[in-house]
Amino acid sequence: LVMAHVIYGIPICTLIFRNYYAGIPDELIEAGLVDKASRVRIYRSIILPLSLPAFVVVLIWQFTSAWNDFLFAIFLTGGSPKLSVATTALNFITGSSNQVFYGLNMTASLIVSLPTLIVYIFLGRYFLRGLLSGSLKG
């Protein structure tokens, strides 16, 4: 299942990094070459510190994708929905009655979505900057 997420995420992450790195001015790399820095040193000292927004975009994108792929996991593992933590918790909270408790369901849904919300709150300012930096020139 981990390999499926890695293979699924490689194209979009590559595109995000490629567009971000294309926006880095060539003068910065040339300045590193003038200072006789190796390609590894240029990447480590110049490009990597500038890449924080791109790394944050990839981190948020992959975390949200993996967190929300409940149906994807069921399809690949062939398991039943009862194996999911969220489904088990909802069944435990609501019980086996035929009555629908909307308040309990909404509370459980909020608790399940909290990790993604926390990641967006703390890293959200980098998300839009990193997502748009590879697409805007100027």
C-alpha positions in Angstrom: 0.0 0.0 0.0 2.9 2.4 0.7 4.4 1.6 -2.7 1.1 2.4 -4.3 1.1 5.8 -2.7 4.7 6.4 -3.7 4.1 5.4 -7.3 0.9 7.5 -7.4 2.6 10.6 -6.0 5.8 10.6 -8.1 4.3 12.3 -11.2 2.7 15.2 -9.4 5.6 15.7 -7.0 8.0 15.6 -10.0 5.9 18.2 -11.8 5.8 20.5 -8.7 9.5 20.3 -8.2 10.3 20.7 -11.9 8.2 23.9 -12.2 9.6 25.3 -9.0 13.2 24.7 -10.0 12.6 26.1 -13.5 11.6 29.4 -11.7 15.0 29.7 -9.9 17.2 32.2 -11.7 20.1 30.8 -13.6 22.3 33.6 -12.1 22.2 31.9 -8.7 23.6 28.7 -10.1 26.2 30.5 -12.2 27.3 32.4 -9.1 27.9 29.1 -7.4 29.9 27.8 -10.4 32.0 31.0 -10.4 32.8 30.3 -6.7 33.9 26.8 -7.8 31.2 24.9 -6.0 30.3 21.4 -7.1 26.8 20.6 -8.3 26.1 18.9 -5.0 27.3 22.0 -3.1 25.2 24.3 -5.3 22.1 22.2 -4.7 22.7 21.8 -0.9 23.7 25.5 -0.3 21.6 27.4 -2.8 18.7 25.5 -4.3 17.6 23.4 -1.3 17.1 26.4 1.1 15.1 28.1 -1.6 12.9 24.9 -2.1 11.1 25.0 1.2 7.8 26.1 -0.3 8.0 23.3 -2.9 8.8 20.7 -0.2 5.8 22.0 1.9 3.5 21.6 -1.1 4.6 18.1 -1.7 4.3 17.2 2.0 0.8 18.6 2.3 -0.3 17.1 -1.0 1.0 13.6 -0.2 -0.2 13.7 3.4 -3.7 14.7 2.4 -3.7 12.2 -0.4 -2.7 9.3 1.9 -5.0 10.4 4.7 -8.1 10.6 2.4 -7.5 7.4 0.4 -9.9 5.2 2.3 -11.5 3.7 -0.8 -8.2 3.4 -2.5 -6.9 1.3 0.4 -10.0 -0.9 0.4 -9.7 -1.5 -3.3 -6.0 -2.5 -3.2 -6.1 -4.6 -0.1 -9.4 -6.3 -0.9 -10.4 -5.8 2.7 -13.8 -4.9 4.1 -14.6 -1.4 5.3 -14.8 -2.7 8.9 -11.0 -2.7 8.9 -10.8 1.1 8.7 -10.2 3.0 11.9 -12.7 5.7 10.9 -15.4 3.3 10.0 -14.9 1.2 13.2 -15.0 4.3 15.3 -18.2 5.6 13.6 -19.8 2.2 14.1 -18.8 2.1 17.8 -20.1 5.7 18.4 -23.4 5.3 16.6 -24.1 1.8 17.8 -26.2 -0.8 16.0 -29.5 1.0 16.1 -31.3 2.1 13.0 -31.4 5.7 14.3 -29.0 8.2 12.7 -27.2 10.4 15.2 -26.1 13.4 13.0 -24.3 15.2 15.9 -22.2 12.1 16.7 -21.4 11.5 13.0 -20.4 15.1 12.5 -18.2 15.1 15.6 -16.5 11.9 14.5 -16.0 13.3 11.0 -14.4 16.4 12.5 -12.1 14.4 14.6 -11.0 12.3 11.6 -10.3 15.4 9.6 -8.3 17.2 12.3 -4.8 15.9 11.3 -5.2 17.3 7.8 -6.6 20.6 9.1 -3.7 21.0 11.5 -1.2 20.4 8.7 -2.9 23.1 6.6 -3.1 25.5 9.5 0.6 25.3 10.3 2.0 25.0 6.8 -0.8 26.8 4.8 1.2 30.0 4.2 3.9 28.0 2.4 1.3 25.9 0.4 0.0 28.6 -1.9 3.4 30.3 -2.3 5.0 27.0 -3.3 2.1 25.9 -5.5 2.1 29.1 -7.5 5.8 29.9 -7.5 6.5 27.4 -10.4 3.7 28.8 -12.5 4.2 32.5 -12.3 7.0 34.3 -14.0 8.0 37.8 -13.3 
